[in-house]
């Protein structure tokens, strides 16, 4: 049952808003909700957006909701997939939402990133993007034909290589991850300068060999969380540490690897 409404180009309607509401309805994680729940879904989406958007945005969103509901009212008990309802999102947010559905974990993402960011600059070249995506999808046990892979590659280039310099930054590319998997978001508050980073890395690299191990990273992260008055729950800290260690070389996390996580200012 295809739905083809025109996309709303509304920056206020984000994939994060959408998925928060979606998960309340798709409780079993099967990728669809029942048609009879459609009105309640839209009502909650509207409530989630209240206070973040303008009256004109509200009006346009309501109009689009009514359009989709009309298409389903003849079969109110039908199943409506996420990809169909996601069309109320702007094009970019819609793509991110759908791509995140089959992406692996942040650990898999960082392991793939390490392979292509060979100089540890925090960037990969745009001509490496297709192979990067291919590796990423394989790690998540998702296999797509070359045509689909080319489509993904071109879409991501348009989204993330805005200045056309042929470089794709880690902080931008990590937006492909689901919000809960995007550990880089947790470190936005740090924004360490080069001097601050040097001080804290030197403190934990006590023997001056240029790298720290997993235990030292654990202490370093706890220190950062405490200094910036951030709550460091055990699960969150363990997840972040595991993602960062995916950049390491045999358990050795070198200065350059950690620097791209903590020092390169995110551009979300």
Short mmCIF file of the C-alpha atoms (twelve columns), coordinates in Angstrom:
data_MODEL
# 
_entry.id   MODEL 
# 
loop_
_atom_site.group_PDB 
_atom_site.id 
_atom_site.type_symbol 
_atom_site.label_atom_id 
_atom_site.label_alt_id 
_atom_site.label_comp_id 
_atom_site.label_asym_id 
_atom_site.label_seq_id 
_atom_site.Cartn_x 
_atom_site.Cartn_y 
_atom_site.Cartn_z 
_atom_site.pdbx_PDB_model_num 
ATOM 1   C CA . UNK A 1   0.000   0.000  0.000  1 
ATOM 2   C CA . UNK A 2   2.160   2.860  -1.245 1 
ATOM 3   C CA . UNK A 3   1.898   6.405  0.006  1 
ATOM 4   C CA . UNK A 4   3.481   9.116  -2.076 1 
ATOM 5   C CA . UNK A 5   2.878   12.498 -0.444 1 
ATOM 6   C CA . UNK A 6   5.237   15.307 -1.356 1 
ATOM 7   C CA . UNK A 7   7.980   15.799 1.208  1 
ATOM 8   C CA . UNK A 8   7.576   18.544 3.731  1 
ATOM 9   C CA . UNK A 9   10.706  20.657 3.791  1 
ATOM 10  C CA . UNK A 10  10.440  21.440 7.477  1 
ATOM 11  C CA . UNK A 11  13.672  21.419 9.436  1 
ATOM 12  C CA . UNK A 12  11.692  21.257 12.680 1 
ATOM 13  C CA . UNK A 13  10.415  17.756 11.904 1 
ATOM 14  C CA . UNK A 14  13.412  15.546 12.645 1 
ATOM 15  C CA . UNK A 15  14.084  11.837 12.526 1 
ATOM 16  C CA . UNK A 16  14.642  11.977 16.300 1 
ATOM 17  C CA . UNK A 17  11.133  13.377 16.880 1 
ATOM 18  C CA . UNK A 18  9.654   10.777 14.578 1 
ATOM 19  C CA . UNK A 19  11.414  7.742  16.022 1 
ATOM 20  C CA . UNK A 20  10.564  8.749  19.613 1 
ATOM 21  C CA . UNK A 21  6.872   8.641  18.759 1 
ATOM 22  C CA . UNK A 22  7.188   5.623  16.445 1 
ATOM 23  C CA . UNK A 23  8.726   3.452  19.175 1 
ATOM 24  C CA . UNK A 24  5.739   4.084  21.423 1 
ATOM 25  C CA . UNK A 25  3.450   2.564  18.784 1 
ATOM 26  C CA . UNK A 26  5.671   -0.124 17.257 1 
ATOM 27  C CA . UNK A 27  6.212   -1.776 20.634 1 
ATOM 28  C CA . UNK A 28  7.211   -5.122 19.146 1 
ATOM 29  C CA . UNK A 29  9.777   -3.591 16.778 1 
ATOM 30  C CA . UNK A 30  8.215   -5.232 13.731 1 
ATOM 31  C CA . UNK A 31  8.453   -2.119 11.554 1 
ATOM 32  C CA . UNK A 32  4.797   -1.197 11.236 1 
ATOM 33  C CA . UNK A 33  1.755   0.078  13.134 1 
ATOM 34  C CA . UNK A 34  -1.875  -0.753 12.546 1 
ATOM 35  C CA . UNK A 35  -3.908  1.634  10.404 1 
ATOM 36  C CA . UNK A 36  -6.394  2.297  13.173 1 
ATOM 37  C CA . UNK A 37  -3.579  3.806  15.260 1 
ATOM 38  C CA . UNK A 38  -2.626  6.297  12.568 1 
ATOM 39  C CA . UNK A 39  -4.563  9.207  14.016 1 
ATOM 40  C CA . UNK A 40  -3.090  8.661  17.482 1 
ATOM 41  C CA . UNK A 41  0.393   8.430  15.970 1 
ATOM 42  C CA . UNK A 42  0.013   11.802 14.253 1 
ATOM 43  C CA . UNK A 43  -1.495  13.346 17.383 1 
ATOM 44  C CA . UNK A 44  1.552   12.322 19.423 1 
ATOM 45  C CA . UNK A 45  3.950   13.476 16.714 1 
ATOM 46  C CA . UNK A 46  2.268   16.861 16.788 1 
ATOM 47  C CA . UNK A 47  2.546   16.967 20.586 1 
ATOM 48  C CA . UNK A 48  6.262   16.123 20.387 1 
ATOM 49  C CA . UNK A 49  6.769   19.051 18.033 1 
ATOM 50  C CA . UNK A 50  4.720   21.533 20.042 1 
ATOM 51  C CA . UNK A 51  6.818   24.523 20.985 1 
ATOM 52  C CA . UNK A 52  9.530   23.726 18.441 1 
ATOM 53  C CA . UNK A 53  7.760   24.794 15.288 1 
ATOM 54  C CA . UNK A 54  5.787   27.677 13.852 1 
ATOM 55  C CA . UNK A 55  2.052   27.948 13.198 1 
ATOM 56  C CA . UNK A 56  2.669   27.614 9.457  1 
ATOM 57  C CA . UNK A 57  4.655   24.439 10.061 1 
ATOM 58  C CA . UNK A 58  1.832   23.065 12.206 1 
ATOM 59  C CA . UNK A 59  -0.646  23.811 9.443  1 
ATOM 60  C CA . UNK A 60  1.453   22.138 6.759  1 
ATOM 61  C CA . UNK A 61  2.043   19.097 8.939  1 
ATOM 62  C CA . UNK A 62  -1.670  18.729 9.728  1 
ATOM 63  C CA . UNK A 63  -2.459  18.947 6.037  1 
ATOM 64  C CA . UNK A 64  0.042   16.223 5.223  1 
ATOM 65  C CA . UNK A 65  -1.271  14.031 8.033  1 
ATOM 66  C CA . UNK A 66  -4.825  14.367 6.701  1 
ATOM 67  C CA . UNK A 67  -3.611  13.463 3.208  1 
ATOM 68  C CA . UNK A 68  -1.980  10.251 4.445  1 
ATOM 69  C CA . UNK A 69  -4.953  9.329  6.617  1 
ATOM 70  C CA . UNK A 70  -7.326  9.588  3.657  1 
ATOM 71  C CA . UNK A 71  -5.227  7.064  1.776  1 
ATOM 72  C CA . UNK A 72  -5.630  4.579  4.615  1 
ATOM 73  C CA . UNK A 73  -9.181  5.222  5.825  1 
ATOM 74  C CA . UNK A 74  -10.625 2.606  3.445  1 
ATOM 75  C CA . UNK A 75  -8.479  -0.014 5.140  1 
ATOM 76  C CA . UNK A 76  -8.180  1.197  8.706  1 
ATOM 77  C CA . UNK A 77  -6.947  -2.176 9.898  1 
ATOM 78  C CA . UNK A 78  -4.052  -2.277 7.423  1 
ATOM 79  C CA . UNK A 79  -0.396  -2.234 8.340  1 
ATOM 80  C CA . UNK A 80  1.500   1.010  7.789  1 
ATOM 81  C CA . UNK A 81  5.276   0.759  7.548  1 
ATOM 82  C CA . UNK A 82  7.741   3.232  8.983  1 
ATOM 83  C CA . UNK A 83  9.069   4.120  5.519  1 
ATOM 84  C CA . UNK A 84  5.571   5.180  4.449  1 
ATOM 85  C CA . UNK A 85  4.923   7.418  7.437  1 
ATOM 86  C CA . UNK A 86  8.486   8.777  7.352  1 
ATOM 87  C CA . UNK A 87  7.497   10.702 4.237  1 
ATOM 88  C CA . UNK A 88  6.209   13.506 6.479  1 
ATOM 89  C CA . UNK A 89  9.893   14.199 7.166  1 
ATOM 90  C CA . UNK A 90  12.151  16.458 5.093  1 
ATOM 91  C CA . UNK A 91  14.112  14.516 2.478  1 
ATOM 92  C CA . UNK A 92  17.370  14.432 4.467  1 
ATOM 93  C CA . UNK A 93  15.744  13.388 7.741  1 
ATOM 94  C CA . UNK A 94  13.711  10.730 5.910  1 
ATOM 95  C CA . UNK A 95  16.875  9.254  4.402  1 
ATOM 96  C CA . UNK A 96  18.668  9.232  7.767  1 
ATOM 97  C CA . UNK A 97  15.755  7.507  9.456  1 
ATOM 98  C CA . UNK A 98  15.498  4.777  6.827  1 
ATOM 99  C CA . UNK A 99  19.264  4.256  6.585  1 
ATOM 100 C CA . UNK A 100 19.545  3.893  10.364 1 
ATOM 101 C CA . UNK A 101 17.113  0.988  10.261 1 
ATOM 102 C CA . UNK A 102 19.732  -1.337 8.845  1 
ATOM 103 C CA . UNK A 103 22.959  0.186  10.121 1 
ATOM 104 C CA . UNK A 104 25.084  -1.655 12.662 1 
ATOM 105 C CA . UNK A 105 26.409  -0.438 15.973 1 
ATOM 106 C CA . UNK A 106 28.764  2.457  16.661 1 
ATOM 107 C CA . UNK A 107 31.531  -0.098 17.247 1 
ATOM 108 C CA . UNK A 108 31.066  -1.472 13.732 1 
ATOM 109 C CA . UNK A 109 30.905  2.066  12.373 1 
ATOM 110 C CA . UNK A 110 34.203  3.053  14.016 1 
ATOM 111 C CA . UNK A 111 35.918  -0.168 12.942 1 
ATOM 112 C CA . UNK A 112 34.972  0.593  9.332  1 
ATOM 113 C CA . UNK A 113 35.995  4.237  9.748  1 
ATOM 114 C CA . UNK A 114 39.453  3.250  11.010 1 
ATOM 115 C CA . UNK A 115 40.096  1.292  7.823  1 
ATOM 116 C CA . UNK A 116 39.556  4.349  5.610  1 
ATOM 117 C CA . UNK A 117 40.800  7.219  7.775  1 
ATOM 118 C CA . UNK A 118 44.350  5.943  7.452  1 
ATOM 119 C CA . UNK A 119 46.050  9.199  8.454  1 
ATOM 120 C CA . UNK A 120 43.776  9.645  11.505 1 
ATOM 121 C CA . UNK A 121 42.687  13.089 10.343 1 
ATOM 122 C CA . UNK A 122 39.007  12.653 11.203 1 
ATOM 123 C CA . UNK A 123 38.127  12.652 7.486  1 
ATOM 124 C CA . UNK A 124 37.776  10.163 4.670  1 
ATOM 125 C CA . UNK A 125 37.942  11.038 1.004  1 
ATOM 126 C CA . UNK A 126 34.669  11.164 -0.909 1 
ATOM 127 C CA . UNK A 127 36.015  8.673  -3.464 1 
ATOM 128 C CA . UNK A 128 36.294  6.135  -0.613 1 
ATOM 129 C CA . UNK A 129 32.692  6.580  0.503  1 
ATOM 130 C CA . UNK A 130 31.180  3.776  -1.576 1 
ATOM 131 C CA . UNK A 131 33.624  1.193  -0.221 1 
ATOM 132 C CA . UNK A 132 33.146  2.546  3.317  1 
ATOM 133 C CA . UNK A 133 29.355  2.135  3.034  1 
ATOM 134 C CA . UNK A 134 29.750  -1.313 1.506  1 
ATOM 135 C CA . UNK A 135 31.910  -2.437 4.440  1 
ATOM 136 C CA . UNK A 136 29.499  -0.883 6.910  1 
ATOM 137 C CA . UNK A 137 26.490  -2.656 5.425  1 
ATOM 138 C CA . UNK A 138 28.318  -5.973 5.311  1 
ATOM 139 C CA . UNK A 139 29.214  -5.647 9.006  1 
ATOM 140 C CA . UNK A 140 25.500  -5.202 9.685  1 
ATOM 141 C CA . UNK A 141 24.719  -8.264 7.496  1 
ATOM 142 C CA . UNK A 142 22.945  -6.109 4.932  1 
ATOM 143 C CA . UNK A 143 23.722  -6.697 1.282  1 
ATOM 144 C CA . UNK A 144 22.540  -4.399 -1.489 1 
ATOM 145 C CA . UNK A 145 23.143  -4.382 -5.199 1 
ATOM 146 C CA . UNK A 146 25.495  -1.904 -6.835 1 
ATOM 147 C CA . UNK A 147 22.677  0.316  -8.032 1 
ATOM 148 C CA . UNK A 148 21.341  0.795  -4.503 1 
ATOM 149 C CA . UNK A 149 24.832  1.325  -3.116 1 
ATOM 150 C CA . UNK A 150 25.476  4.034  -5.730 1 
ATOM 151 C CA . UNK A 151 22.204  5.685  -4.725 1 
ATOM 152 C CA . UNK A 152 23.209  5.723  -1.053 1 
ATOM 153 C CA . UNK A 153 26.656  7.035  -1.926 1 
ATOM 154 C CA . UNK A 154 25.341  9.933  -3.998 1 
ATOM 155 C CA . UNK A 155 22.736  10.858 -1.387 1 
ATOM 156 C CA . UNK A 156 25.303  10.944 1.421  1 
ATOM 157 C CA . UNK A 157 27.741  12.962 -0.675 1 
ATOM 158 C CA . UNK A 158 25.032  15.571 -1.270 1 
ATOM 159 C CA . UNK A 159 24.230  15.648 2.433  1 
ATOM 160 C CA . UNK A 160 27.726  15.768 3.902  1 
ATOM 161 C CA . UNK A 161 30.163  17.143 1.306  1 
ATOM 162 C CA . UNK A 162 28.450  20.516 1.144  1 
ATOM 163 C CA . UNK A 163 31.532  22.529 0.210  1 
ATOM 164 C CA . UNK A 164 32.624  20.014 -2.422 1 
ATOM 165 C CA . UNK A 165 36.130  19.639 -1.005 1 
ATOM 166 C CA . UNK A 166 36.005  15.854 -1.333 1 
ATOM 167 C CA . UNK A 167 36.342  15.280 2.432  1 
ATOM 168 C CA . UNK A 168 33.771  13.734 4.729  1 
ATOM 169 C CA . UNK A 169 34.168  14.381 8.459  1 
ATOM 170 C CA . UNK A 170 33.659  11.799 11.186 1 
ATOM 171 C CA . UNK A 171 31.345  14.003 13.234 1 
ATOM 172 C CA . UNK A 172 29.075  14.559 10.232 1 
ATOM 173 C CA . UNK A 173 29.144  10.982 8.990  1 
ATOM 174 C CA . UNK A 174 28.280  9.711  12.466 1 
ATOM 175 C CA . UNK A 175 24.843  11.250 11.922 1 
ATOM 176 C CA . UNK A 176 24.101  8.062  9.985  1 
ATOM 177 C CA . UNK A 177 24.030  6.258  13.332 1 
ATOM 178 C CA . UNK A 178 20.858  6.107  15.423 1 
ATOM 179 C CA . UNK A 179 20.985  8.841  18.073 1 
ATOM 180 C CA . UNK A 180 21.394  6.338  20.909 1 
ATOM 181 C CA . UNK A 181 24.369  4.775  19.077 1 
ATOM 182 C CA . UNK A 182 26.052  8.074  18.234 1 
ATOM 183 C CA . UNK A 183 28.565  8.251  21.050 1 
ATOM 184 C CA . UNK A 184 30.160  11.395 19.549 1 
ATOM 185 C CA . UNK A 185 27.078  13.352 20.579 1 
ATOM 186 C CA . UNK A 186 28.026  12.725 24.207 1 
ATOM 187 C CA . UNK A 187 31.343  14.493 23.740 1 
ATOM 188 C CA . UNK A 188 30.069  17.671 22.098 1 
ATOM 189 C CA . UNK A 189 30.124  19.375 25.474 1 
ATOM 190 C CA . UNK A 190 33.850  18.794 25.932 1 
ATOM 191 C CA . UNK A 191 35.212  20.718 22.938 1 
ATOM 192 C CA . UNK A 192 38.773  20.245 24.150 1 
ATOM 193 C CA . UNK A 193 41.414  22.593 22.810 1 
ATOM 194 C CA . UNK A 194 44.705  21.119 21.621 1 
ATOM 195 C CA . UNK A 195 46.404  22.203 24.849 1 
ATOM 196 C CA . UNK A 196 43.663  20.706 27.030 1 
ATOM 197 C CA . UNK A 197 43.823  17.467 25.107 1 
ATOM 198 C CA . UNK A 198 47.630  17.338 25.373 1 
ATOM 199 C CA . UNK A 199 47.439  17.830 29.142 1 
ATOM 200 C CA . UNK A 200 44.918  15.082 29.770 1 
ATOM 201 C CA . UNK A 201 46.495  12.616 27.319 1 
ATOM 202 C CA . UNK A 202 49.963  13.186 28.808 1 
ATOM 203 C CA . UNK A 203 48.579  12.634 32.298 1 
ATOM 204 C CA . UNK A 204 47.244  9.178  31.378 1 
ATOM 205 C CA . UNK A 205 50.110  8.248  29.035 1 
ATOM 206 C CA . UNK A 206 52.461  8.185  31.981 1 
ATOM 207 C CA . UNK A 207 55.280  6.331  30.242 1 
ATOM 208 C CA . UNK A 208 55.143  8.690  27.240 1 
ATOM 209 C CA . UNK A 209 54.882  5.920  24.634 1 
ATOM 210 C CA . UNK A 210 52.164  7.754  22.682 1 
ATOM 211 C CA . UNK A 211 49.213  5.503  23.474 1 
ATOM 212 C CA . UNK A 212 46.882  4.499  26.286 1 
ATOM 213 C CA . UNK A 213 45.122  1.198  26.950 1 
ATOM 214 C CA . UNK A 214 41.486  0.409  27.684 1 
ATOM 215 C CA . UNK A 215 41.779  0.823  31.451 1 
ATOM 216 C CA . UNK A 216 43.486  4.194  31.074 1 
ATOM 217 C CA . UNK A 217 40.789  5.278  28.617 1 
ATOM 218 C CA . UNK A 218 38.154  4.330  31.182 1 
ATOM 219 C CA . UNK A 219 39.797  6.560  33.799 1 
ATOM 220 C CA . UNK A 220 40.287  9.376  31.275 1 
ATOM 221 C CA . UNK A 221 36.623  9.371  30.236 1 
ATOM 222 C CA . UNK A 222 35.409  9.307  33.834 1 
ATOM 223 C CA . UNK A 223 37.679  12.269 34.523 1 
ATOM 224 C CA . UNK A 224 36.227  14.204 31.565 1 
ATOM 225 C CA . UNK A 225 32.651  13.419 32.549 1 
ATOM 226 C CA . UNK A 226 33.321  14.589 36.101 1 
ATOM 227 C CA . UNK A 227 35.062  17.809 35.036 1 
ATOM 228 C CA . UNK A 228 32.177  18.703 32.736 1 
ATOM 229 C CA . UNK A 229 29.537  17.725 35.310 1 
ATOM 230 C CA . UNK A 230 28.098  15.013 33.084 1 
ATOM 231 C CA . UNK A 231 26.500  11.886 34.502 1 
ATOM 232 C CA . UNK A 232 28.494  8.838  33.495 1 
ATOM 233 C CA . UNK A 233 26.242  5.815  33.902 1 
ATOM 234 C CA . UNK A 234 27.998  2.484  33.591 1 
ATOM 235 C CA . UNK A 235 26.278  1.357  30.379 1 
ATOM 236 C CA . UNK A 236 26.831  4.670  28.561 1 
ATOM 237 C CA . UNK A 237 30.476  4.806  29.561 1 
ATOM 238 C CA . UNK A 238 31.091  1.200  28.555 1 
ATOM 239 C CA . UNK A 239 29.419  1.757  25.178 1 
ATOM 240 C CA . UNK A 240 31.449  4.912  24.470 1 
ATOM 241 C CA . UNK A 241 34.680  3.220  25.519 1 
ATOM 242 C CA . UNK A 242 33.991  0.214  23.288 1 
ATOM 243 C CA . UNK A 243 33.281  2.475  20.295 1 
ATOM 244 C CA . UNK A 244 36.479  4.466  20.810 1 
ATOM 245 C CA . UNK A 245 38.575  1.316  21.298 1 
ATOM 246 C CA . UNK A 246 37.402  0.165  17.854 1 
ATOM 247 C CA . UNK A 247 39.868  2.786  16.583 1 
ATOM 248 C CA . UNK A 248 42.749  1.242  18.513 1 
ATOM 249 C CA . UNK A 249 45.580  -0.897 17.214 1 
ATOM 250 C CA . UNK A 250 45.674  -4.171 19.133 1 
ATOM 251 C CA . UNK A 251 44.371  -2.528 22.301 1 
ATOM 252 C CA . UNK A 252 46.688  0.467  21.953 1 
ATOM 253 C CA . UNK A 253 44.788  3.733  21.523 1 
ATOM 254 C CA . UNK A 254 47.212  6.231  20.032 1 
ATOM 255 C CA . UNK A 255 47.027  9.980  20.476 1 
ATOM 256 C CA . UNK A 256 45.730  10.641 16.940 1 
ATOM 257 C CA . UNK A 257 42.827  8.198  17.317 1 
ATOM 258 C CA . UNK A 258 41.561  9.744  20.547 1 
ATOM 259 C CA . UNK A 259 42.155  13.239 19.243 1 
ATOM 260 C CA . UNK A 260 39.675  12.859 16.385 1 
ATOM 261 C CA . UNK A 261 36.999  11.917 18.947 1 
ATOM 262 C CA . UNK A 262 37.648  14.599 21.557 1 
ATOM 263 C CA . UNK A 263 39.214  17.508 19.678 1 
ATOM 264 C CA . UNK A 264 37.626  17.782 16.254 1 
ATOM 265 C CA . UNK A 265 34.651  20.023 16.846 1 
ATOM 266 C CA . UNK A 266 31.427  18.317 15.727 1 
ATOM 267 C CA . UNK A 267 29.360  20.022 13.058 1 
ATOM 268 C CA . UNK A 268 25.957  18.488 13.792 1 
# 
